[in-house]
């Protein structure tokens, strides 16, 4: 926990120091304001002493006006300083928050596929948002509460020390006990605040998971079960939240008693000093002003300590993600991939999923440049693994994957992906317009080029029927489109990208026969001159490929054209093909 706290504060400091000079001016202004506000009661003391001691009001009126002018000057100084603090902080803090938002976004996106498989997206978003807003809360606490309290209370102690050391000593001892008790209590409460934050994240994650799967919840009669599961999570959150609230109530009650004791004790001793002629009426005004000021600041100090630890608890969930090493990273001085032929080689490749489940062992194969390959085989055979290793969604356990003789682990990931077009079986689109989704394949493409790609993928036919045409928003994950329409948008994106390596996860699987016929010609054109690897489920797709690779248990069991493989009476390919009349299924 201490390590995470230090790491969190270190990350915040790295972002803050980019504007260190402005933050330094803000802190100096806060200190000056705190001192000025603590000095004002001294003017009140002189003011009331003068009134009480005056025998002829006309003789002291000018002096009273002078004190009022001094008081107004101090208040105006504090007012001007606060206006500067507000303006300067609004700029410095917002710019720093922007930077933190961007850092969270960039680091999360750099994580590998396996990382996202273990995370709830809603929970990740909440952790990143909390981390950013925690910075704002912590900095506000440091500037407006801790710094203000320290220098205001410090000034009060210095002023009172000049009046009476015994009274000042009593106040200092009370402050030490009060602050120490609050820190101990806040640390004790922190572990429960951390549990509350995690429970809160579980609620968000459950929300995201069930809302994403809302169709499954309905169609599989999961409503009651999900309600019960969610109620269990919320009860857990409610139990820990009530406990933390009760702890806070106990602390507030003890603080109130301590403050009553302070005020009564100081005023009692002040009366004794007044009786001895040491204190004046102005001293009573001074003490009462400082007691009220201390109560406002110190009562807030208890909240400050608790809020400080609570915000740290919120932030540390994201810090844990920052401390999770990226699984797939570019090597130092990685160069850009240069593709001239687009030949792909697997050399003695072994791969184990999470180092426990062996998927592939000593796999050797060369995908010749400009040729098309169909990967077929039963579920779990390793077809998707081959694709994921080429895309470097996972790193090989042993061996090498080469593209035109270049080890893909030694080139930048961005340059690798730049030379590959990938169309998944179930494309997920951004909640953006159709034109933005297609243009994602090549951001610099013109509107005309986007339309041409859409026509080639036979998207234009349904896009033009929308009232807003290419500016139509597709909804979250593309839910406003049918499966076939989403797939055609993904194909249009690949056509626009026009990369030398094309990978298709049966890109026509969600299309009806008519739609498949419409875009098959487009795919044929797209494949020309490219190295194509297709995870195939349909016979019509396999028959168009130059080679078919039958994968079983991470090995190539059979290889050849459809005609060659179907003739093997005892071959795996033929058995798979015969599972349906005249077709092929996985």
Secondary structure, 3 states (H helix, E strand, C coil): CHHHHHHHHHHHHHHHHHHHHHHHHHHHHHHHHHHHHHHHHHHHHHHHHHHHHCCCHHHHHHHHHHHHHHHHHHHHHHHHHHHHHHHHHHHHHHHHHHHHHHHHHHHHHHCCHHHHHCCCHHHHHHHHHHHHHHHHHHHHHHHHHHHHHHHHHHHHHHHHHHHCHHHHHHHHHHHHHHHHHHHHHHHHHHHHHHHHHHHHHHHHHHHHHHHHCHHHHHHCCCHHHHHHHHHHHHHHHHHHHHHHHHHHHHHHHHHHHHHHHHHHHHHHHHHHHHHCCCCCHHHHHHHHHHHHHHHHHHHHHHHHHHHHHHHHHHHHHHHHHHCCCCCCCCCCCCECCCCCCCCEEEEEEEEEECCCEEEEEEEEEEECCCCEEEEECCCCCCHHHHHHHHCCCCCCCEEEEEECCEEHHHECHHHHHHCEEEECCCCCECCCEHHHHHHCCCCCCCHHHHHHHHHHCCCHHHHCCCCCHHHCECCCECCCCCHHHHHHHHHHHHHHHCCCEEEEECCCCCCCHHHHHHHHHHHHHHHCCCEEEEECCCHHHHCCCCEEEEEECCEEEEEECHHHHHCCCCCHHHHHHCCCCCCCCC
